[in-house]
Amino acid sequence: MDDFEVKYHQQKRLIDQLMHALARVADENGRYTKEHSERVALYSMEIARRMGKSRREQYEIYQMGLLHDIGKIGIPDYITAKAEGLKDNEYNLMKKHPMIGAKILQDITEIPGLAVGARWHHERFDGSGYPDGLVGIAIPEEARIIGVADAYDAMSSERIYSGVMKQKKVREEIERGKGTQFDPEIADILLQMIDDDKNYVMNSEVPTYIIEEYFTRLE
């Protein structure tokens, strides 16, 4: 391996490390347990794999999922870390984080899709989401994938204001959200992932070695 190739791989590792560092900053400023963004990214990548996406597409969706919440660094700590329910004015501020995130990421032209996940992961399939009220397939597919992965992790992880929801209840909520909150076809894929997770361990570990494998094979 010559010097150029060594530097190339070093640069790629640096970019990956910086993205994970940014994701940790967003998670530290959030209401969920640590590694929320990493888990959302992994669930999104697995959904994409089951949809038949290429390895490169899977990894791109992983990257979008990793930074989907980056806009939370622009929301005051007293709101993002609040244990009890948000007041209307606080919720309105919280709803700005997708636009803040998209603005932060929009100029990263080497990975142009990063802003997609950040801006539209809170859109709902029936058009009642935010920030743009997009409906159905007008919501970018990557954002529809990240949206259901994000919802799963929010329900299956311990939060400041509540404990971990039981697997059966999580499944019921995803099922109930089909066609309203979630793209039905993508939700069905997540439901299959839940059904395959017999021991309810999907959210207990973050196997980062999987990402290293993808990172190596995408050369």
N, C-alpha and C positions, 0 to 999 in steps of 0.2 A: 504494500500500500504506500503510494508516494505522499509527499507533504500536502499536496492539494487535496487528495482524497481524505487524509486525516483531518484537515481543517474543515472540509465539507461536513464530515460526520460530527465534528465538534460543534459546528454551527447549528446543525439540526438538533443536537441534544440540548444546546443552549436555548433554542427557541421553545422546545418542549418543556424545559425546566421553567422558563419565564412564564409560559401559559399556566403551568400548574401553580406557580407562585401567585399569579393574579387570581386564579380560582380560589386559592386559600384565603386571600384577602377578602374576597366577596363572601366566602363562607363564614369567616370570623365576624363579619358585619351582619350576619343573617340570624334567622330564628330557628334554624335546624341544627342538627349535629354536624360535627366536622366531616369533611369529605362528601358533603351533599353533591357538589358539582361533579366530582369524580364519579360518583355512582350514577348520576343522571347521564353523564357522558357514556358510561359503560352500558347502561340499559338502552340508550339510544342506538349505540353501535350494534348491540345484539338484535334489536328490532330491525335495523337496516339489513343485517346479515340474513335474518329470516325472510325479509322481503326480497332477497335475491340481489341486493346491491353489490357492486364490485368492492374489493378490498379497499381501494382508494376512496370510494364513496363512503364506505363504512367509517374510515378513519377521519374523513372530513366532517362527518356528522358527529363523531366523537369530539373533535375540536370545537365544533359549534356548541355542543352540550357542555363542554368544560367551562366555557366562558358565558353561558347563557345569563347568568346572574351578575355579571360584572358591573352593571349599572347600579347595583345596591351600594357601591362605594360612594355614590353621590346622594344617598339618602341619609338623613341624620340618624346617628346611632340609637337615639332614644325611641325611634320608630321601628327600626329593623330588629332591635333586640327586646322590644316590648313583650312582656309575658301575656298580658291580658289583651282583649280585643281592641282593635284600633278604632279611634273616633273617625267620623267622616272626613275631617280635614287631614288627618294622619293617613287615612287610606288613600285619599286623593294624591298625597305626596308619594306614597309607596307605589302607586300606579304609574309614576313617571320613570321608574327604574328601567323598563324596556327601552324607552327612548334615549335615556342617558347611556345605556349600554351600547345601543346601536351607534350613537354619536362617537363614543370612545373607539369603537371597532371599525367604523366605516372607511377609514383611510388605510387600513391594512390590506393593501391591494394584492399581496402575495397569497392571502387566504380570504378572498372576497366574500365567502359565505358566512364568515364569523358573525357579521352584523345581523344576519337573517334570524338565527336562533335567539339572539339577544332581544330583537325588537318584537318578534311575533309569537314567543312561546306562551303568552297568556291570552292569545286569541282563542275563541271558542268556535266549534264547528257550526253552531246555530247563529253566530254573528253577535253574541252578547259579550264577547271578550273585549280586551283592550290591548294596544292603544288605538287601533284603527277600525275595530268592528268588522273585520274581514269575515266572510262566510264560506264554509265548505272548502272546496279545493282552491279557492282564491288565497287561502292561507298556504304559504310555501310548505311543501311536504316535509322538509327538514324540521320546520317549526312545529308541525303536527306531531312528528315523532318525539321531539324534545318535550312538547307539552304533556303528552301522556306519561313519559318517563319521569318528568318533574312531579306530576301529580302522584304517581306511585311512590316516589321517594318521600314526598311530603307526608303521605299517610303511613308509610311503613317505618319511618324513623322517629326517634324520640325528639320532641320539640320542647322549647322552653315552657310552653303553656299546656302540654299534654304528653301522655306516654305513647308508646307504640300501639298502633291499631292492630287488632287481630287480623290474620291473613284472610279469613273468611269475610270479614267486614270490608277489607281493602278490595277484595274481588268484587263484592256486591256494589261498591261505589264506582269502580271502573265500569262494570256492566251497566249500571244506571246512567252513566255519563255518555254512553254510546249514542252518537247522533246529535247530542246537545253540546256537551263539553268537548268530546273527542271524536275524531274520525273513526267511524265504526270498524273499518278494516284494520287500522293500526291498533285500536283498542283490543280487537280480537287476538292480535299477535301477542300483546302484553298479557292478556288473560291466559294464553297458552304457556307463556313463560311462568306465570304464577302457578299454573297447574303442574308444570314440570318441577317446580320448586317444592318438593314434598315435605322437606324439613324446615321450610321457611328460613332459609339461610342466604337468600339472594342479596339481602341488604347488609349482611354481617361482615363481609370482607370486601376489600378492594384489590382485586388481583392485577396489580400494575404490570406484572410480567407479560400479560396479554398484550398490553400496549407496546412494550418493547419488541415483541414478536412482530406486530403489525409494522412498527416503525422500521424494523430491519428489512422486512420483505417488500416494502414499498419502494425500494431503491430502483 
